[in-house]
Amino acid sequence: MSAPLVIAHRGASGDRPEHTRSAYERAVEQGADAIEPDLVMTRDGQLVVRHENEIGGTTDVADHAGFADRRVTRTVDGQAVTGWFTEDFTLSELKTLRARERLPALRPGNAAFDGQEPILTFQDVIDIARAGSTRTGRTIRIVPELKHPGHFTSAGLPMLPPFLAAVRANGLDTADAPIIVQCFEVGPLEALAAGIDAPLMLLIANGGAPADRPDLTCAEMTSPEGLGGIAAYADWIGVEAGLIEPAPGEPTRLITDAHTAGIKVAAWTFRAENVFLLPADRVGEDPAGHGRMGARVRRFAGYGVDAVFSDHPFLAREGLAREGLAGEGLAGD
């Protein structure tokens, strides 16, 4: 049994505010194989790193009186959202903001770092991964997610041209490049498959459908026939963990069926707090208390998963090590 890749979900976001330099650098030091930036667009066509294009919950934008009039309600992928949106700001304006913890009630220790770090660009994260590779002697991959590309296209800010320019300029467009490109939408991945050879990952939630393909249900995409269709344009699927393990020790056939179709499987998202764990993996009754996340990661390794997304890369790596699966992240450490 080989160790799955440990992908630091928005960096070591269980220890530092997500998508910050300190979260990414901490993830590298904790043995992550890859760091994951979520990409959104600015008004002047730049790719920046935020969980969503709405930034009221992850920055101090509400404290900037000069931006008060930019608080609006907008429909994103069919959902009405109120707040401040990256597409209404230039990169220079966003650089005046500082990051905040998205889940302060669950992660008060992270909130102690509020206001300290700026918003990063895609290039910043590429540079962090390269510096981490040099520092550790390991190859640190990046696993960027294109967030809401259809929404940005409708706003006159297509994501693919600047994204393709960035990956080509950084030599990340080849089949063996240290990158895996993710998206919940099908069309952008099909377009990327026709333009670059880098590995691609279709993200699949437990329920719902891609924003650009409402005809495709989760059940259809994860059937053997659906997986065969995905294999025509993607090398990976990244699925909500419940699609693999609805109950502890009772896996579905999804990993087996995907491997039969020639597709690798990543599972998301492994978080240590009880509120995010299955009842059998919880310890105590405090929602913010840490349960047995490592045990869950070990089970998924036993099911044959190829990668896990985790807010706590150190705990994921530690859990795998208990199974004798050191993986790439500890090589040379």
Backbone torsions as a table, in degrees:
resi	resn	phi	psi	omega
1	MET	NA	126.0	-179.8
2	SER	-95.9	155.8	-179.2
3	ALA	-76.0	136.4	172.3
4	PRO	-71.1	155.1	171.7
5	LEU	-63.3	141.1	173.4
6	VAL	-102.4	112.5	-179.8
7	ILE	-101.8	118.4	-179.6
8	ALA	-73.8	109.3	-174.2
9	HIS	-71.5	101.6	-175.2
10	ARG	63.1	28.7	-174.3
11	GLY	90.4	-164.9	174.2
12	ALA	-80.5	69.5	-170.4
13	SER	-76.0	-5.9	169.8
14	GLY	-79.2	-12.6	-176.0
15	ASP	-117.6	-21.2	-179.0
16	ARG	-144.5	156.0	175.8
17	PRO	-52.9	135.1	-172.0
18	GLU	-62.2	151.4	175.7
19	HIS	62.7	25.3	174.5
20	THR	-105.1	160.6	178.7
21	ARG	-57.4	-42.8	-178.1
22	SER	-65.8	-33.7	177.9
23	ALA	-66.6	-42.0	179.6
24	TYR	-69.1	-45.4	-178.3
25	GLU	-66.8	-36.0	176.8
26	ARG	-64.9	-38.8	178.6
27	ALA	-61.5	-41.9	178.3
28	VAL	-61.1	-45.6	-179.4
29	GLU	-66.2	-26.7	180.0
30	GLN	-83.6	2.8	175.0
31	GLY	95.2	13.5	177.8
32	ALA	-63.6	143.1	174.9
33	ASP	-81.7	-24.1	-174.5
34	ALA	-152.5	154.9	173.8
35	ILE	-119.8	145.3	-171.6
36	GLU	-116.7	113.0	171.1
37	PRO	-99.8	133.8	169.6
38	ASP	-87.7	130.9	-173.5
39	LEU	-109.4	131.9	174.1
40	VAL	-133.1	171.8	-172.9
41	MET	-108.2	148.7	171.4
42	THR	-96.1	169.7	179.8
43	ARG	-62.3	-30.6	179.7
44	ASP	-97.1	24.7	167.9
45	GLY	77.5	25.2	179.3
46	GLN	-101.8	149.4	177.5
47	LEU	-92.2	119.3	177.1
48	VAL	-121.5	167.2	-170.1
49	VAL	-109.3	109.0	175.0
50	ARG	-149.1	153.7	178.5
51	HIS	-60.4	-41.6	178.1
52	GLU	-138.8	166.1	174.4
53	ASN	-73.1	-18.2	172.1
54	GLU	-83.8	123.5	-169.4
55	ILE	-117.5	13.2	179.7
56	GLY	-64.7	-30.9	-177.7
57	GLY	-91.2	-8.5	-175.6
58	THR	-122.9	2.6	176.4
59	THR	-140.2	175.6	177.5
60	ASP	-94.1	26.7	-176.0
61	VAL	-56.9	-33.3	-178.8
62	ALA	-65.5	-19.4	179.8
63	ASP	-85.6	-5.0	-177.9
64	HIS	-97.5	102.2	-176.6
65	ALA	-57.0	-32.1	-178.3
66	GLY	-68.7	-14.2	179.6
67	PHE	-107.4	6.9	-175.8
68	ALA	-58.9	-37.0	-176.6
69	ASP	-75.2	-3.2	178.8
70	ARG	-93.8	2.8	175.4
71	ARG	-76.4	118.3	-174.5
72	VAL	-139.5	170.4	170.7
73	THR	-107.9	128.5	-175.0
74	ARG	-136.9	149.1	176.8
75	THR	-94.2	121.6	179.9
76	VAL	-122.0	116.4	-178.3
77	ASP	51.1	42.7	175.2
78	GLY	85.1	-2.0	-178.9
79	GLN	-112.4	133.6	177.1
80	ALA	-77.8	126.4	-177.9
81	VAL	-130.1	134.3	177.9
82	THR	-111.1	132.9	178.6
83	GLY	159.7	-151.4	178.6
84	TRP	-111.6	135.3	-171.5
85	PHE	-119.7	138.1	-176.4
86	THR	-58.0	-30.9	-177.5
87	GLU	-70.4	-6.5	176.6
88	ASP	-99.5	5.2	-177.3
89	PHE	-127.3	144.5	169.9
90	THR	-79.2	165.3	178.0
91	LEU	-59.9	-42.8	-178.5
92	SER	-62.9	-35.9	177.0
93	GLU	-67.9	-43.0	179.2
94	LEU	-63.5	-30.8	-179.6
95	LYS	-67.7	-13.8	176.9
96	THR	-82.7	-10.9	-179.2
97	LEU	-88.9	164.3	177.0
98	ARG	-129.3	148.7	-175.1
99	ALA	-73.9	150.8	174.1
100	ARG	-132.6	155.1	176.1
101	GLU	-66.0	132.1	-177.8
102	ARG	-78.1	-26.4	-176.4
103	LEU	-124.5	62.7	-172.9
104	PRO	-63.0	-31.2	-179.5
105	ALA	-66.8	-35.8	179.2
106	LEU	-86.4	-28.6	-174.2
107	ARG	-129.3	64.3	-178.8
108	PRO	-62.1	-29.0	177.3
109	GLY	-62.9	-35.9	176.5
110	ASN	-66.6	-37.0	-177.2
111	ALA	-63.1	-19.5	176.9
112	ALA	-64.5	-17.2	-179.9
113	PHE	-99.3	6.7	179.0
114	ASP	-57.4	143.3	172.7
115	GLY	81.2	5.2	-174.0
116	GLN	-98.4	-24.5	-170.3
117	GLU	-128.2	144.4	-178.8
118	PRO	-82.2	169.8	172.5
119	ILE	-70.6	138.4	-179.3
120	LEU	-96.7	155.3	169.7
121	THR	-94.2	167.2	175.3
122	PHE	-57.7	-42.9	-179.7
123	GLN	-62.1	-36.5	177.3
124	ASP	-56.9	-43.4	-176.8
125	VAL	-71.1	-38.2	174.7
126	ILE	-57.8	-44.2	-179.2
127	ASP	-66.6	-36.9	177.8
128	ILE	-63.8	-42.5	179.0
129	ALA	-63.8	-42.4	-179.4
130	ARG	-66.3	-41.4	177.9
131	ALA	-64.9	-37.2	177.4
132	GLY	-65.6	-37.8	177.1
133	SER	-62.7	-43.8	179.0
134	THR	-64.8	-41.6	-175.8
135	ARG	-69.2	-37.9	-173.0
136	THR	-99.8	-16.6	-174.6
137	GLY	77.5	9.8	176.2
138	ARG	-110.5	157.2	173.8
139	THR	-87.8	114.8	178.1
140	ILE	-94.7	115.0	178.6
141	ARG	-79.2	162.6	167.4
142	ILE	-118.5	144.5	-177.5
143	VAL	-129.6	73.0	-176.1
144	PRO	-71.9	142.4	173.8
145	GLU	-111.1	126.9	173.2
146	LEU	-80.9	112.1	-176.7
147	LYS	-93.8	126.1	173.4
148	HIS	51.3	48.4	-177.7
149	PRO	-60.1	-34.6	178.2
150	GLY	-63.7	-40.9	177.7
151	HIS	-60.6	-45.8	-178.4
152	PHE	-68.0	-35.9	176.5
153	THR	-61.5	-43.1	179.7
154	SER	-65.6	-22.7	177.6
155	ALA	-89.2	5.8	-180.0
156	GLY	80.8	20.6	-178.5
157	LEU	-128.8	67.3	-179.5
158	PRO	-59.9	134.6	-174.4
159	MET	-82.8	-31.3	-170.4
160	LEU	-63.4	-41.7	-179.4
161	PRO	-58.3	-50.7	178.8
162	PRO	-68.4	-31.2	178.8
163	PHE	-67.0	-47.6	179.0
164	LEU	-61.5	-40.2	178.8
165	ALA	-60.8	-40.3	-178.6
166	ALA	-68.8	-45.6	-177.3
167	VAL	-68.3	-36.2	177.9
168	ARG	-68.7	-41.8	-179.3
169	ALA	-64.1	-26.4	-179.0
170	ASN	-101.6	10.1	178.6
171	GLY	64.4	33.6	-176.8
172	LEU	-108.4	22.7	-175.5
173	ASP	-106.1	13.0	-178.0
174	THR	-104.4	165.3	-176.3
175	ALA	-64.1	-28.9	-178.6
176	ASP	-102.4	12.7	179.2
177	ALA	-68.0	147.9	-179.2
178	PRO	-78.8	63.9	-176.9
179	ILE	-150.0	147.8	167.0
180	ILE	-134.9	123.0	-175.3
181	VAL	-97.6	126.5	-176.7
182	GLN	-111.3	153.9	171.9
183	CYS	-165.6	146.6	173.4
184	PHE	-82.2	-13.6	-178.1
185	GLU	-99.8	147.0	-175.4
186	VAL	-81.3	-46.6	-173.8
187	GLY	-54.8	-47.3	178.9
188	PRO	-60.5	-37.2	178.7
189	LEU	-68.2	-39.2	176.9
190	GLU	-62.1	-41.2	178.8
191	ALA	-66.2	-41.6	178.5
192	LEU	-65.0	-38.8	180.0
193	ALA	-61.1	-29.8	179.4
194	ALA	-82.2	-13.2	-173.7
195	GLY	-115.0	-23.8	-179.9
196	ILE	-138.8	164.1	-179.7
197	ASP	-103.0	2.4	-178.2
198	ALA	-64.5	150.7	178.8
199	PRO	-62.3	140.9	-177.8
200	LEU	-123.8	148.7	-177.4
201	MET	-132.6	124.1	172.1
202	LEU	-88.9	125.9	178.2
203	LEU	-89.1	137.9	-176.2
204	ILE	-133.7	121.2	176.8
205	ALA	-90.4	161.0	179.4
206	ASN	-79.8	84.0	-174.9
207	GLY	113.4	161.6	179.7
208	GLY	81.4	-167.6	-175.8
209	ALA	-153.5	160.9	175.8
210	PRO	-58.3	142.2	-178.0
211	ALA	-58.7	-31.8	-178.3
212	ASP	-95.1	-1.7	178.4
213	ARG	-139.9	69.6	-177.9
214	PRO	-64.0	-11.7	178.2
215	ASP	-77.6	-15.3	-176.7
216	LEU	-96.3	111.1	177.3
217	THR	-85.3	163.0	176.6
218	CYS	-57.5	-44.2	-179.0
219	ALA	-61.6	-39.5	179.8
220	GLU	-68.2	-42.0	-177.6
221	MET	-66.6	-32.8	-176.0
222	THR	-95.2	4.5	173.9
223	SER	-76.7	160.9	176.9
224	PRO	-54.4	-39.1	179.6
225	GLU	-68.4	-42.2	178.8
226	GLY	-64.3	-39.8	178.6
227	LEU	-64.8	-36.1	176.0
228	GLY	-61.8	-37.5	177.2
229	GLY	-69.1	-39.4	178.8
230	ILE	-62.9	-35.9	-177.9
231	ALA	-61.2	-16.5	179.7
232	ALA	-71.4	-20.7	-177.8
233	TYR	-135.7	-9.7	-177.9
234	ALA	-130.7	150.1	179.8
235	ASP	-97.8	-19.3	-176.0
236	TRP	-134.7	157.0	158.4
237	ILE	-119.6	143.1	174.4
238	GLY	-116.9	112.1	-168.5
239	VAL	-119.3	150.4	172.7
240	GLU	-59.7	136.2	-169.3
241	ALA	-57.2	-32.0	-179.2
242	GLY	-63.9	-20.2	176.2
243	LEU	-72.5	-18.9	178.3
244	ILE	-99.0	-41.1	-176.2
245	GLU	-133.8	88.1	177.0
246	PRO	-66.0	-30.5	178.3
247	ALA	-143.3	149.8	-176.9
248	PRO	-54.7	128.3	176.8
249	GLY	76.4	10.1	-178.5
250	GLU	-127.4	71.0	-176.7
251	PRO	-72.5	152.6	171.3
252	THR	-82.4	-176.2	178.3
253	ARG	-88.1	6.6	-169.8
254	LEU	-59.7	-46.2	-178.7
255	ILE	-63.6	-45.0	179.0
256	THR	-59.8	-45.8	-178.1
257	ASP	-66.8	-38.5	179.0
258	ALA	-66.3	-44.6	178.8
259	HIS	-62.0	-36.5	176.7
260	THR	-62.2	-34.9	179.0
261	ALA	-80.4	-3.3	-179.2
262	GLY	84.9	22.5	-176.7
263	ILE	-114.9	136.7	173.1
264	LYS	-84.1	159.5	-174.0
265	VAL	-126.4	128.0	169.7
266	ALA	-113.0	146.1	179.8
267	ALA	-117.7	143.2	178.3
268	TRP	-136.6	153.0	-9.3
269	THR	-122.2	135.4	-178.4
270	PHE	-92.3	112.5	179.6
271	ARG	-124.2	147.3	-172.6
272	ALA	-80.9	-24.4	-174.9
273	GLU	-67.2	142.5	-177.5
274	ASN	-53.3	-38.1	-174.8
275	VAL	-60.5	-23.9	-178.4
276	PHE	-97.0	-2.5	-175.0
277	LEU	-102.3	158.7	171.3
278	LEU	-64.7	148.9	-177.3
279	PRO	-51.0	-37.5	-178.0
280	ALA	-68.4	-18.3	-178.5
281	ASP	-99.2	-0.2	-177.8
282	ARG	-82.7	152.9	175.5
283	VAL	-125.9	113.9	-177.2
284	GLY	78.1	-173.1	-174.5
285	GLU	-111.5	-3.1	179.8
286	ASP	-74.2	118.3	-179.8
287	PRO	-56.6	-31.5	-178.9
288	ALA	-87.5	-9.7	179.2
289	GLY	-69.0	153.6	-178.4
290	HIS	-86.6	132.8	176.1
291	GLY	-103.3	-153.0	-175.1
292	ARG	-97.0	63.6	177.6
293	MET	-63.3	-39.3	-179.3
294	GLY	-59.1	-37.6	178.2
295	ALA	-64.3	-37.2	179.1
296	ARG	-67.5	-41.5	177.5
297	VAL	-60.7	-41.2	179.2
298	ARG	-63.0	-39.2	178.2
299	ARG	-62.1	-43.2	-179.2
300	PHE	-65.8	-36.5	174.7
301	ALA	-60.5	-40.0	177.8
302	GLY	-66.0	-28.4	177.1
303	TYR	-75.5	-14.1	178.6
304	GLY	98.4	16.8	179.3
305	VAL	-62.9	147.1	-176.1
306	ASP	-92.5	-20.5	-180.0
307	ALA	-160.2	151.7	173.9
308	VAL	-128.3	136.9	171.3
309	PHE	-91.5	129.2	-178.7
310	SER	-141.8	140.4	171.1
311	ASP	-73.9	-16.5	-174.6
312	HIS	-124.9	74.2	-175.3
313	PRO	-60.5	-32.5	179.0
314	PHE	-64.3	-43.7	-179.7
315	LEU	-68.3	-35.1	176.0
316	ALA	-64.5	-46.0	179.4
317	ARG	-64.1	-41.1	178.7
318	GLU	-62.7	-41.3	178.7
319	GLY	-62.8	-40.3	178.6
320	LEU	-68.2	-37.4	-179.7
321	ALA	-62.1	-32.7	178.7
322	ARG	-64.8	-22.7	177.2
323	GLU	-93.9	5.9	-177.7
324	GLY	79.1	18.6	-176.9
325	LEU	-109.8	79.9	-177.9
326	ALA	-65.0	-38.7	179.5
327	GLY	70.6	-174.8	-176.4
328	GLU	-73.1	-29.9	-171.1
329	GLY	-66.3	-18.3	179.2
330	LEU	-107.3	-0.8	-178.9
331	ALA	-63.3	125.0	177.4
332	GLY	81.7	-2.8	-179.8
333	ASP	-80.5	NA	NA
